Amino acid sequence: MIHDLINFKSMSRQDWQQLHRHTPALLTSEELEALRSLNDKIDLGDVKDIYLPLINLIKIYKKSIDDLAFSKSLFLKDEPNQRPFIIGVSGSVAVGKSTTSRLLQLLLSRTYPESQVELVTTDGFLFPNQTLIDKGILNRKGFPESYDMPRLLHFLDSIKNGGTVDIPIYSHEIYDIIPNQMMSLAAPDFLIVEGINVFQNPQNERLYMADYFDFSIYIDANVEHIEEWYLERFAKLLLIAKEDKDNYYYRFTQLSQHEALDIAKTTWKNINLLNLKHYIEPSRNRADIILHKSHNHKIDEIYLKK
């Protein structure tokens, strides 16, 4: 048991996988391969052992939320409102949040075929690079102050109340917000919000993104493993960018392998590790469930809030 998670029930992978293990897989290995991130090693065994029981747990939370909303409408003598079920997914850079989020989106779409399931990352709510430069915090990109939190909270509030919102689009290829492009999102049945900051809001201690979540997940792993995965991903991004001069990572392909690796190690130590230790990891006990990964990317422990 992690010492600061005393309000969580710890379960081994072996115990967890016994729950609802006879549920059909709901997707093929080809579909899983298409949504997997660069250095993730998830397979259909993980889907059956970990994510199908997780989907069944989400179904329990969904029914509970729907029943509560109906009972409140009776109490208040109001018409019941259909509100989106919002799921937050957090964790360090390179820990596998994107794969988990895309997988959940697909599994929920198959579980609720008549429902609309949308996925939004909080990267779109980063300030543009020029704004970060003007503020003198470009080297703090990813830290709490680099996000437009009022805009992000307005988005969640509008979606939760059935509205339609235009949100910015972030590109990892250019490492910036795409100028003059927006995505319009109407309230779906399910919304997955993925990002390193989804349990944070140090700029306003009275209001947190988690206040809008109906269920939340934190992807966890030992720091030394996350650093290794980060460096592996960096190397793969360089291979992808090698022939694309417009790609943000192309500049690093012009360096020697040793020089590029040194930059990645420095970035991890001075930015990503500090962000993880000071802001991301301390927020994990706001999650409803923590999925802990071992060195081989396999989830070996599950912590469920009591």
KOLBA-413058 format. One line per field, with one value per residue (C-alpha): residue in one letter; x, y negated, z negated. Coordinates in Angstrom, 2 decimals. Layout:
N
r = (a; ...)
u = (X; ...)
v = (Y; ...)
w = (Z; ...)
//
This chain:
306
r = (m; i; h; d; l; i; n; f; k; s; m; s; r; q; d; w; q; q; l; h; r; h; t; p; a; l; l; t; s; e; e; l; e; a; l; r; s; l; n; d; k; i; d; l; g; d; v; k; d; i; y; l; p; l; i; n; l; i; k; i; y; k; k; s; i; d; d; l; a; f; s; k; s; l; f; l; k; d; e; p; n; q; r; p; f; i; i; g; v; s; g; s; v; a; v; g; k; s; t; t; s; r; l; l; q; l; l; l; s; r; t; y; p; e; s; q; v; e; l; v; t; t; d; g; f; l; f; p; n; q; t; l; i; d; k; g; i; l; n; r; k; g; f; p; e; s; y; d; m; p; r; l; l; h; f; l; d; s; i; k; n; g; g; t; v; d; i; p; i; y; s; h; e; i; y; d; i; i; p; n; q; m; m; s; l; a; a; p; d; f; l; i; v; e; g; i; n; v; f; q; n; p; q; n; e; r; l; y; m; a; d; y; f; d; f; s; i; y; i; d; a; n; v; e; h; i; e; e; w; y; l; e; r; f; a; k; l; l; l; i; a; k; e; d; k; d; n; y; y; y; r; f; t; q; l; s; q; h; e; a; l; d; i; a; k; t; t; w; k; n; i; n; l; l; n; l; k; h; y; i; e; p; s; r; n; r; a; d; i; i; l; h; k; s; h; n; h; k; i; d; e; i; y; l; k; k)
u = (0.00; 1.32; 1.50; -0.68; -3.48; -4.98; -8.47; -8.02; -8.57; -5.56; -6.08; -3.57; -3.93; -4.83; -7.73; -8.94; -8.93; -11.35; -14.04; -16.25; -13.53; -16.07; -17.13; -16.39; -13.27; -15.31; -12.41; -9.83; -6.04; -5.86; -8.12; -6.04; -2.84; -4.32; -5.04; -1.89; 0.67; 4.25; 5.90; 2.91; 2.78; -0.90; -2.44; -5.81; -4.91; -4.71; -8.08; -9.71; -7.90; -7.98; -10.16; -13.29; -13.71; -13.06; -15.85; -18.19; -17.21; -17.92; -21.34; -22.04; -21.01; -23.10; -26.23; -25.65; -25.28; -28.40; -30.44; -29.30; -30.15; -33.62; -34.25; -33.06; -35.41; -38.31; -37.28; -36.96; -40.03; -37.93; -37.76; -34.85; -31.91; -29.64; -26.12; -22.87; -21.00; -17.49; -14.39; -11.03; -7.76; -4.51; -0.91; 2.62; 3.93; 4.72; 2.81; 0.13; -2.79; -3.56; -3.75; -6.00; -8.27; -8.63; -9.25; -11.94; -13.56; -13.76; -14.92; -17.61; -18.79; -19.15; -20.79; -23.24; -23.72; -26.47; -24.33; -21.89; -18.48; -16.03; -12.38; -10.71; -7.14; -6.22; -3.30; -5.74; -6.02; -2.30; -1.51; 0.04; 3.83; 4.04; 1.89; 4.16; 7.18; 5.56; 4.88; 8.45; 7.27; 7.93; 10.24; 7.27; 5.07; 2.91; 3.06; -0.23; 0.43; 0.85; -2.84; -5.77; -7.66; -10.64; -11.25; -10.88; -13.29; -15.76; -15.59; -16.36; -19.16; -20.77; -20.52; -21.81; -24.86; -25.61; -23.97; -21.83; -18.29; -15.53; -12.13; -8.56; -6.66; -3.14; -0.63; 2.22; 3.90; 4.34; 4.35; 1.81; -1.83; -2.87; -3.61; -7.14; -8.53; -11.17; -13.13; -16.83; -18.08; -21.69; -22.50; -22.05; -23.34; -19.80; -16.82; -13.29; -10.95; -7.29; -4.30; -1.55; -3.47; -7.03; -7.03; -5.37; -6.26; -3.76; -4.91; -8.31; -8.32; -12.11; -12.79; -11.15; -11.68; -12.40; -15.58; -17.06; -15.99; -18.34; -15.43; -11.68; -8.58; -4.91; -2.24; 0.71; 4.20; 7.58; 9.46; 12.47; 10.20; 8.39; 11.73; 12.78; 9.48; 9.85; 13.32; 12.13; 9.26; 11.60; 13.82; 10.80; 9.56; 12.95; 12.61; 9.19; 10.42; 13.57; 12.11; 9.64; 11.19; 7.89; 7.87; 8.93; 11.29; 13.10; 15.57; 16.77; 17.46; 20.19; 22.12; 24.13; 22.27; 24.21; 23.39; 19.69; 19.53; 21.19; 18.50; 15.78; 17.35; 17.64; 14.01; 12.89; 14.88; 14.19; 10.61; 8.69; 10.07; 9.53; 5.99; 5.29; 6.64; 5.18; 1.83; 0.77; 1.53; 0.23; -3.17; -3.57; -5.64; -8.42; -8.94; -11.60; -9.20; -5.42; -3.92; -0.29; 2.02; 5.09; 8.31; 6.86; 3.86; 1.59; -0.84; 0.08; -1.84; -5.23; -6.23; -9.97; -11.24; -13.14)
v = (0.00; -3.41; -5.35; -8.31; -6.11; -4.85; -5.66; -3.23; 0.52; 2.25; 5.14; 7.23; 7.78; 11.40; 10.42; 7.66; 9.81; 12.26; 9.58; 9.90; 11.76; 13.49; 10.22; 10.23; 8.30; 5.73; 4.95; 6.64; 6.68; 4.48; 1.87; 1.95; 1.50; -1.57; -3.40; -2.41; -5.14; -4.97; -3.03; -1.43; 2.36; 2.97; 6.13; 7.89; 9.69; 6.31; 5.35; 8.50; 8.50; 4.79; 2.65; 4.78; 4.95; 1.19; 0.65; 2.62; 0.44; -2.67; -1.23; -1.01; -4.65; -5.70; -4.01; -5.54; -9.04; -8.59; -7.32; -10.21; -12.76; -11.25; -11.24; -14.85; -15.92; -14.29; -15.99; -19.39; -18.80; -19.58; -17.96; -15.47; -16.69; -14.37; -15.46; -14.10; -11.48; -12.94; -10.82; -12.37; -10.58; -11.86; -10.80; -11.73; -12.49; -9.21; -6.98; -5.91; -8.30; -8.69; -4.95; -4.43; -7.30; -6.17; -2.61; -3.73; -5.78; -2.75; -0.35; -2.75; -3.25; 0.52; 0.87; -1.97; -1.82; -4.45; -6.94; -9.60; -9.29; -12.18; -12.58; -15.91; -16.49; -19.47; -20.24; -22.40; -24.67; -25.41; -29.03; -29.43; -29.36; -33.10; -33.84; -31.63; -33.50; -36.86; -35.65; -34.35; -30.78; -28.83; -26.59; -25.95; -24.54; -21.83; -23.39; -24.70; -28.34; -27.42; -26.49; -28.81; -27.37; -29.78; -28.71; -25.04; -25.31; -27.26; -24.45; -21.81; -23.86; -24.48; -20.84; -19.59; -21.80; -20.69; -23.51; -23.66; -25.04; -25.94; -24.82; -25.28; -22.47; -21.49; -19.88; -17.77; -18.05; -21.82; -21.72; -24.55; -25.57; -25.57; -29.22; -30.11; -26.60; -25.52; -22.36; -22.69; -20.21; -19.72; -17.93; -14.17; -11.26; -10.52; -12.86; -11.69; -14.50; -13.49; -15.46; -15.79; -18.57; -17.23; -17.07; -20.47; -24.14; -25.89; -29.19; -28.82; -26.57; -26.79; -25.10; -22.02; -20.26; -17.12; -18.81; -18.13; -14.48; -11.56; -9.10; -9.61; -7.55; -8.09; -6.12; -5.52; -4.01; -4.24; -7.39; -5.55; -3.56; -6.68; -8.35; -5.32; -5.39; -9.13; -8.69; -5.77; -7.89; -10.80; -8.55; -7.31; -10.86; -11.71; -8.84; -10.09; -13.69; -12.85; -13.65; -16.35; -19.83; -21.22; -18.81; -20.34; -17.42; -17.80; -20.27; -17.52; -15.16; -17.56; -16.84; -13.76; -10.97; -11.70; -15.43; -14.80; -12.29; -14.77; -17.35; -14.77; -13.86; -17.53; -18.17; -15.22; -16.27; -20.01; -20.05; -16.78; -15.28; -18.52; -18.81; -15.20; -15.51; -18.90; -18.95; -15.74; -12.95; -14.88; -15.05; -11.32; -10.69; -12.73; -9.85; -7.18; -4.50; -4.31; -1.91; -1.19; 0.02; 2.18; 1.89; 3.76; 1.38; 4.06; 2.93; 4.89; 3.08; 1.40; -1.07; -1.69; -4.50; -3.08)
w = (0.00; 0.99; -2.29; -1.25; 0.15; -3.09; -1.82; 1.09; 1.27; 2.84; 5.24; 7.14; 10.88; 10.16; 7.89; 10.19; 13.32; 11.71; 11.90; 14.99; 16.88; 19.13; 20.77; 24.53; 25.57; 27.62; 29.97; 32.19; 31.86; 34.98; 33.40; 30.24; 32.24; 33.98; 30.73; 28.84; 28.13; 29.40; 26.60; 24.88; 24.78; 24.05; 25.52; 25.58; 22.37; 20.63; 22.10; 20.71; 17.36; 16.53; 18.76; 19.09; 15.29; 15.30; 17.83; 15.59; 12.65; 14.72; 15.53; 11.78; 11.30; 14.32; 12.97; 9.54; 11.04; 13.19; 10.24; 8.07; 10.77; 11.16; 7.39; 7.07; 9.86; 8.00; 4.77; 6.43; 8.64; 11.71; 15.10; 15.12; 17.21; 19.15; 18.23; 19.68; 17.66; 17.41; 16.80; 15.89; 16.73; 15.21; 14.68; 15.65; 19.10; 20.93; 18.49; 20.98; 20.40; 24.09; 24.76; 21.75; 22.78; 26.40; 25.27; 22.83; 25.59; 27.86; 25.14; 23.93; 27.51; 27.88; 24.44; 25.10; 28.91; 28.89; 26.94; 28.11; 26.46; 26.89; 25.84; 25.09; 23.92; 21.78; 24.13; 26.08; 23.07; 22.84; 23.60; 27.07; 27.08; 27.81; 24.77; 22.65; 24.04; 23.24; 19.70; 19.38; 18.61; 21.82; 19.77; 17.45; 20.19; 18.64; 15.17; 13.74; 14.68; 18.37; 18.73; 19.32; 16.37; 16.49; 20.10; 19.22; 16.29; 18.45; 21.01; 18.39; 16.87; 20.25; 21.31; 17.96; 18.38; 21.93; 23.88; 27.01; 26.75; 29.20; 27.91; 29.24; 30.96; 29.89; 32.26; 30.92; 34.33; 34.01; 30.18; 30.04; 30.33; 34.01; 34.91; 36.01; 35.65; 33.18; 32.47; 31.69; 29.13; 28.08; 24.84; 25.46; 23.40; 22.18; 22.11; 21.32; 20.26; 20.36; 19.14; 16.56; 14.83; 14.59; 10.77; 10.34; 10.09; 7.81; 9.37; 7.67; 4.62; 4.37; 7.70; 9.23; 12.54; 10.53; 9.26; 12.70; 12.92; 12.32; 12.36; 12.42; 13.12; 12.28; 14.17; 11.84; 12.07; 10.39; 11.38; 12.79; 15.10; 16.33; 17.09; 19.13; 21.07; 21.66; 23.14; 25.30; 26.61; 27.32; 29.44; 31.42; 31.97; 33.48; 35.95; 37.00; 37.36; 39.30; 42.74; 41.65; 41.28; 39.99; 37.07; 33.75; 33.09; 36.44; 34.84; 32.50; 35.41; 36.51; 33.33; 32.50; 30.76; 27.58; 27.69; 28.32; 25.48; 23.12; 23.97; 23.28; 19.94; 18.95; 19.95; 17.87; 14.82; 14.86; 16.15; 16.23; 13.01; 11.07; 12.42; 11.48; 7.94; 7.08; 8.89; 10.65; 8.17; 5.10; 6.81; 7.41; 4.26; 5.89; 8.31; 7.88; 9.09; 9.49; 12.03; 11.18; 13.94; 13.55; 15.58; 18.58; 18.78; 17.30; 14.61; 11.49; 8.72; 8.61; 5.89; 5.60; 3.40; 0.45)
//
